Amino acid sequence: MTQPLLMIAAGGTGGHMFPAQALAEAMLRKGWRVKLSTDARGARYTGGFPHSVEIEQIPSATFARGGIAGKVTAPFKLAAGVIAAMGKMLRDKPTVVVGFGGYPAFPAMAAAWILRRPRALHEQNGVLGRVNKLFAKRMDAVACGTWPTDLPDGVDGIFTGNPVRAAVLERAGASYIPPGDYPMSVVVIGGSQGARILSQMVPQAMARLPYDLRERLRVAHQARDEDADMARATYFDANINADVEPFFHDIPNRFAEAQLIISRSGASSVADISVIGRPSILIPYAAAAGDHQSANARGLAQAQAAVVIPESQLTEDDLADQIKAILTNPDAALQMSQNAIIAGRPDATKSLVEIVELLAKKVT
């Protein structure tokens, strides 16, 4: 019996590749063959994929960079990529094609639509990226990592959630110790982009907390190298025990031990927070494309699991008030943690597998 073939189309960033990798691993365990269609840029993020996944590099292009010349040549590069992808699909027909966004996914998604192969897409954020938005109405299924997701009229999304790392799943729903009269852990994390404002504002906000609260805090703050000394000095002057580093390798453990998380609202961060189940203060990155980080935060806010502060409204005093309100109200903090777990989707990968298997039944 011939093995079914899953074609995954993804690229551009690690955010597109991580859920793609999770699906690839799950389908391999089920006995499927898996191919990944991406371009040279996307291929840089494939190091974590199993060796049995065949990587097909297809020419692609983006309209977002390269100046006028790049915008003029982009349609021709994309067309060449679509033709190349069609040729590969005609020689080795995929049973199902799943796209995860990014311009490197364009050729394979277009080819799947033209050849009428069963197809789906997964959107990580609460706002569709450009490529996923273009193909949403041409898909057999649209899986949403964040809920609610802003979808085009006439498109029904399936809330699957965003796949999380195995280390996060190991701490899923970990018991929460509410704030109290003992050392309390606060984790501060903001992605590589736009994290400076957190390194400026969060330490200053914590310095405004009452002394008896400050002396009980144990802060883990992820800051870029150029901002770390500034954050360390502010914490030190405020008598706050803080570990400020450019990167923490044990974020799932730190999240699980935290009484409060202060974070940007990237889709992966929101997924980790909700699966582990912790109260959070989310500060969406204002420059995110389509303001998708605000959309990412919406689900936890509506579930009353997070406080969301728009960057344009962020002040040190207001942030201090929100931190104090959570860390001095153990019952409310516990309820927030429980609400986060309810909003989480630890079975996101399983849900994506079910979509693929359902689409496979359409193949005659």
C-alpha positions as CSV (number, residue, x, y, z in Angstrom):
1,M,0.0,0.0,0.0
2,T,1.4,3.4,-1.0
3,Q,2.1,5.8,1.8
4,P,0.0,8.9,1.8
5,L,2.0,12.1,1.2
6,L,1.6,15.4,3.1
7,M,2.9,18.5,1.5
8,I,3.6,21.3,3.9
9,A,4.1,24.8,2.6
10,A,5.7,27.3,5.0
11,G,8.5,29.8,5.4
12,G,9.6,33.3,6.1
13,T,10.0,33.0,9.9
14,G,10.3,30.5,12.7
15,G,6.7,31.4,13.7
16,H,5.5,29.8,10.5
17,M,7.9,26.8,10.8
18,F,7.3,25.7,14.3
19,P,3.6,24.5,13.9
20,A,4.7,23.1,10.5
21,Q,7.4,21.0,12.2
22,A,4.9,19.8,14.9
23,L,2.5,18.6,12.2
24,A,5.3,16.9,10.2
25,E,6.5,15.0,13.2
26,A,3.0,13.8,14.1
27,M,2.2,12.7,10.5
28,L,5.5,10.8,10.2
29,R,4.5,8.9,13.4
30,K,1.3,7.9,11.6
31,G,3.2,6.4,8.7
32,W,2.8,9.3,6.2
33,R,5.5,10.6,3.9
34,V,6.1,14.4,4.5
35,K,7.6,17.0,2.2
36,L,8.2,20.6,3.0
37,S,7.9,23.3,0.3
38,T,9.8,26.5,1.1
39,D,12.4,28.8,-0.5
40,A,16.0,29.5,0.4
41,R,15.0,31.9,3.1
42,G,12.6,29.5,4.7
43,A,15.1,26.6,4.5
44,R,17.2,28.4,7.2
45,Y,14.5,27.4,9.7
46,T,14.3,23.7,8.9
47,G,17.1,22.5,11.2
48,G,14.6,21.0,13.7
49,F,12.6,19.0,11.1
50,P,13.1,15.2,11.1
51,H,15.6,14.0,8.6
52,S,13.0,12.0,6.8
53,V,11.1,15.2,5.7
54,E,12.1,16.0,2.2
55,I,12.9,19.7,1.7
56,E,11.9,21.1,-1.6
57,Q,13.2,24.6,-2.3
58,I,10.9,26.5,-4.7
59,P,11.6,30.0,-6.0
60,S,9.5,32.6,-4.2
61,A,9.4,36.4,-3.6
62,T,7.8,39.0,-1.4
63,F,6.4,42.4,-2.2
64,A,7.4,43.7,1.3
65,R,11.1,44.3,0.5
66,G,13.6,44.8,-2.3
67,G,12.5,48.3,-3.4
68,I,10.8,49.1,-6.7
69,A,12.9,46.5,-8.6
70,G,11.9,43.8,-6.1
71,K,8.2,44.6,-6.4
72,V,8.4,44.6,-10.2
73,T,10.1,41.2,-10.4
74,A,8.2,39.6,-7.6
75,P,5.2,38.5,-9.7
76,F,7.5,36.8,-12.2
77,K,9.4,34.9,-9.5
78,L,6.2,33.8,-7.9
79,A,4.8,32.6,-11.2
80,A,8.0,30.6,-11.8
81,G,7.6,29.1,-8.4
82,V,4.0,28.1,-9.0
83,I,5.0,26.4,-12.3
84,A,7.8,24.5,-10.5
85,A,5.6,23.5,-7.7
86,M,2.9,22.2,-10.1
87,G,5.5,20.1,-11.9
88,K,6.6,18.5,-8.7
89,M,3.0,17.8,-7.6
90,L,2.2,16.2,-10.9
91,R,5.2,13.9,-10.6
92,D,4.5,13.0,-6.9
93,K,0.9,13.9,-6.1
94,P,0.4,14.9,-2.5
95,T,-2.6,13.5,-0.7
96,V,-3.1,16.7,1.3
97,V,-1.4,20.1,1.2
98,V,-1.2,22.3,4.3
99,G,0.1,25.9,4.3
100,F,1.4,27.8,7.3
101,G,1.9,31.2,5.8
102,G,4.7,33.3,4.5
103,Y,5.6,34.1,0.9
104,P,7.7,30.9,0.6
105,A,4.3,29.0,1.0
106,F,2.8,30.8,-2.0
107,P,3.9,28.5,-4.9
108,A,2.8,25.2,-3.3
109,M,-0.5,26.7,-2.1
110,A,-1.3,28.1,-5.5
111,A,-0.3,24.8,-7.2
112,A,-2.5,22.9,-4.8
113,W,-5.5,25.1,-5.7
114,I,-4.9,25.0,-9.4
115,L,-4.5,21.1,-9.3
116,R,-7.5,20.8,-6.9
117,R,-5.6,18.8,-4.3
118,P,-7.2,18.7,-0.8
119,R,-5.8,21.6,1.0
120,A,-5.9,23.6,4.3
121,L,-4.0,26.4,5.9
122,H,-3.1,27.2,9.5
123,E,-2.8,30.8,10.8
124,Q,-0.8,31.3,13.9
125,N,-2.0,34.8,14.7
126,G,-5.3,36.5,15.3
127,V,-5.0,38.3,12.0
128,L,-4.4,36.5,8.7
129,G,-1.0,37.0,7.1
130,R,-0.9,38.2,3.5
131,V,-0.5,34.8,1.9
132,N,-3.0,33.1,4.1
133,K,-5.5,35.9,3.6
134,L,-5.1,35.5,-0.2
135,F,-5.8,31.7,-0.1
136,A,-8.4,31.5,2.7
137,K,-11.4,31.4,0.4
138,R,-9.7,28.8,-1.7
139,M,-9.1,26.2,1.1
140,D,-11.0,23.2,2.1
141,A,-10.3,24.1,5.8
142,V,-8.8,27.0,7.7
143,A,-7.3,26.2,11.0
144,C,-6.8,29.0,13.5
145,G,-4.1,29.1,16.2
146,T,-5.6,32.1,18.0
147,W,-9.3,32.6,18.7
148,P,-11.1,34.6,17.7
149,T,-9.3,35.2,14.4
150,D,-10.3,37.9,11.9
151,L,-11.4,36.0,8.8
152,P,-12.7,37.1,5.4
153,D,-16.4,37.1,5.0
154,G,-17.7,33.6,4.1
155,V,-14.7,31.8,5.7
156,D,-15.3,29.5,8.7
157,G,-12.3,28.9,10.9
158,I,-11.6,25.8,13.0
159,F,-10.0,26.7,16.3
160,T,-7.1,24.3,16.7
161,G,-4.7,26.4,18.7
162,N,-1.0,26.7,18.1
163,P,1.2,23.7,18.7
164,V,3.6,24.1,21.6
165,R,6.9,22.6,22.4
166,A,7.2,19.3,24.2
167,A,8.8,21.1,27.2
168,V,5.6,23.2,27.5
169,L,3.3,20.2,27.2
170,E,5.2,18.6,30.1
171,R,4.1,21.5,32.3
172,A,0.6,21.8,30.9
173,G,-1.9,22.8,33.7
174,A,0.9,22.7,36.3
175,S,-0.4,23.5,39.8
176,Y,-0.5,27.2,40.5
177,I,0.7,28.7,43.8
178,P,-1.3,31.9,44.3
179,P,0.5,35.1,45.4
180,G,1.1,35.3,49.2
181,D,3.4,36.4,52.0
182,Y,6.4,34.5,50.6
183,P,8.9,34.9,47.7
184,M,7.0,35.3,44.4
185,S,8.2,34.8,40.8
186,V,7.5,37.2,38.0
187,V,8.7,36.5,34.5
188,V,9.1,39.3,32.0
189,I,9.5,38.3,28.3
190,G,9.1,40.3,25.2
191,G,10.2,39.0,21.7
192,S,13.4,40.1,20.0
193,Q,11.5,43.0,18.3
194,G,10.3,45.9,20.3
195,A,11.4,44.5,23.7
196,R,13.2,47.7,24.7
197,I,10.0,49.4,26.0
198,L,9.5,46.4,28.4
199,S,13.1,46.8,29.7
200,Q,12.5,50.4,30.3
201,M,9.0,50.4,31.7
202,V,8.7,47.1,33.7
203,P,11.6,47.7,36.1
204,Q,10.4,51.3,36.6
205,A,6.9,50.1,37.3
206,M,8.1,47.5,39.8
207,A,10.2,50.1,41.5
208,R,6.9,51.9,42.3
209,L,5.5,48.9,44.2
210,P,5.3,49.0,48.0
211,Y,8.6,48.0,49.7
212,D,7.1,44.9,51.4
213,L,6.0,43.6,48.0
214,R,9.2,44.4,46.2
215,E,11.4,42.6,48.7
216,R,9.4,39.4,48.0
217,L,9.8,39.5,44.3
218,R,12.1,37.2,42.3
219,V,12.1,38.5,38.7
220,A,13.3,36.7,35.6
221,H,13.6,39.4,32.9
222,Q,14.6,38.6,29.3
223,A,16.2,41.7,27.8
224,R,18.4,42.4,24.8
225,D,22.1,42.9,25.6
226,E,22.0,46.6,25.0
227,D,19.1,47.0,27.5
228,A,20.2,44.6,30.2
229,D,22.4,46.9,32.3
230,M,19.7,49.5,32.4
231,A,17.2,47.0,33.7
232,R,19.6,45.5,36.2
233,A,20.4,48.9,37.6
234,T,16.8,49.8,38.1
235,Y,15.9,46.5,39.8
236,F,19.0,46.8,42.1
237,D,18.1,50.4,43.1
238,A,14.6,49.2,43.9
239,N,15.9,46.3,46.1
240,I,14.3,43.8,43.8
241,N,16.0,40.4,43.3
242,A,16.2,40.1,39.5
243,D,17.9,37.8,37.0
244,V,18.2,39.7,33.7
245,E,19.5,37.8,30.7
246,P,19.3,38.0,26.9
247,F,17.7,34.5,26.7
248,F,16.4,31.9,29.1
249,H,16.6,28.3,28.0
250,D,14.1,27.1,30.6
251,I,11.1,29.3,29.9
252,P,8.5,26.5,30.4
253,N,9.9,25.8,33.9
254,R,10.0,29.5,34.8
255,F,6.5,30.0,33.5
256,A,5.3,27.1,35.6
257,E,6.9,28.5,38.8
258,A,5.6,32.1,38.1
259,Q,2.9,33.9,40.0
260,L,2.7,36.4,37.1
261,I,4.0,36.7,33.5
262,I,4.5,40.1,31.8
263,S,4.9,39.6,28.1
264,R,4.4,40.7,24.5
265,S,1.6,38.8,22.9
266,G,3.2,36.9,20.1
267,A,1.2,33.8,19.2
268,S,3.7,31.3,20.6
269,S,4.0,33.2,23.9
270,V,0.2,33.4,24.3
271,A,0.0,29.7,23.6
272,D,2.6,28.8,26.2
273,I,1.0,31.0,28.8
274,S,-2.4,29.5,28.3
275,V,-1.3,25.9,28.1
276,I,0.7,26.2,31.3
277,G,-2.0,28.4,32.8
278,R,-0.7,31.6,34.4
279,P,-2.0,35.1,35.0
280,S,-0.5,37.6,32.6
281,I,-0.2,41.2,31.7
282,L,0.1,41.4,27.9
283,I,1.5,44.4,26.1
284,P,1.0,43.9,22.3
285,Y,3.8,45.1,20.0
286,A,2.4,48.2,18.4
287,A,4.3,47.8,15.1
288,A,3.2,44.2,14.5
289,A,1.8,43.7,11.0
290,G,-2.0,44.2,11.0
291,D,-1.8,44.8,14.8
292,H,-1.9,41.0,15.1
293,Q,-0.5,40.9,18.6
294,S,-3.6,42.8,19.9
295,A,-5.7,40.1,18.2
296,N,-3.5,37.4,19.8
297,A,-4.2,38.8,23.2
298,R,-7.9,39.1,22.8
299,G,-8.8,35.5,23.6
300,L,-7.0,35.6,27.0
301,A,-8.5,39.0,27.8
302,Q,-12.0,37.8,27.0
303,A,-11.4,34.7,29.1
304,Q,-10.4,37.1,32.0
305,A,-7.1,35.4,32.1
306,A,-5.0,38.4,31.2
307,V,-4.8,42.1,31.5
308,V,-4.0,43.8,28.2
309,I,-2.4,47.2,28.0
310,P,-2.0,48.8,24.6
311,E,1.5,50.1,24.1
312,S,0.2,53.6,23.4
313,Q,-1.5,53.6,26.8
314,L,1.4,52.0,28.8
315,T,2.6,54.1,31.7
316,E,4.8,53.1,34.6
317,D,2.1,54.0,37.2
318,D,-0.7,52.1,35.5
319,L,1.5,49.0,35.0
320,A,2.5,49.2,38.7
321,D,-1.1,49.3,39.6
322,Q,-1.9,46.2,37.5
323,I,1.0,44.2,38.9
324,K,0.0,45.1,42.5
325,A,-3.6,44.2,41.9
326,I,-2.7,40.7,40.8
327,L,0.1,40.0,43.3
328,T,-2.0,41.2,46.3
329,N,-5.2,39.3,45.3
330,P,-4.5,35.6,45.5
331,D,-8.1,34.5,44.8
332,A,-8.3,36.6,41.6
333,A,-4.8,35.4,40.5
334,L,-5.9,31.8,40.9
335,Q,-9.0,32.4,38.9
336,M,-6.9,34.0,36.1
337,S,-4.7,31.0,36.0
338,Q,-7.7,28.6,35.8
339,N,-9.2,30.8,33.0
340,A,-6.0,30.6,31.1
341,I,-6.0,26.8,31.2
342,I,-9.5,26.8,29.9
343,A,-8.5,29.0,27.0
344,G,-5.4,26.9,26.2
345,R,-5.2,24.2,23.5
346,P,-2.6,21.6,24.4
347,D,-4.1,19.3,21.8
348,A,-3.4,21.7,18.9
349,T,-1.2,19.3,17.0
350,K,-3.8,16.5,17.4
351,S,-6.5,18.8,15.9
352,L,-4.3,19.6,12.9
353,V,-3.7,15.9,12.3
354,E,-7.5,15.3,12.4
355,I,-8.0,17.9,9.7
356,V,-5.4,16.3,7.5
357,E,-6.9,12.8,7.9
358,L,-10.4,14.2,7.2
359,L,-9.1,15.8,4.0
360,A,-7.3,12.7,3.0
361,K,-10.7,10.9,2.8
362,K,-11.6,13.1,-0.1
363,V,-9.0,11.6,-2.3
364,T,-10.4,8.9,-4.5
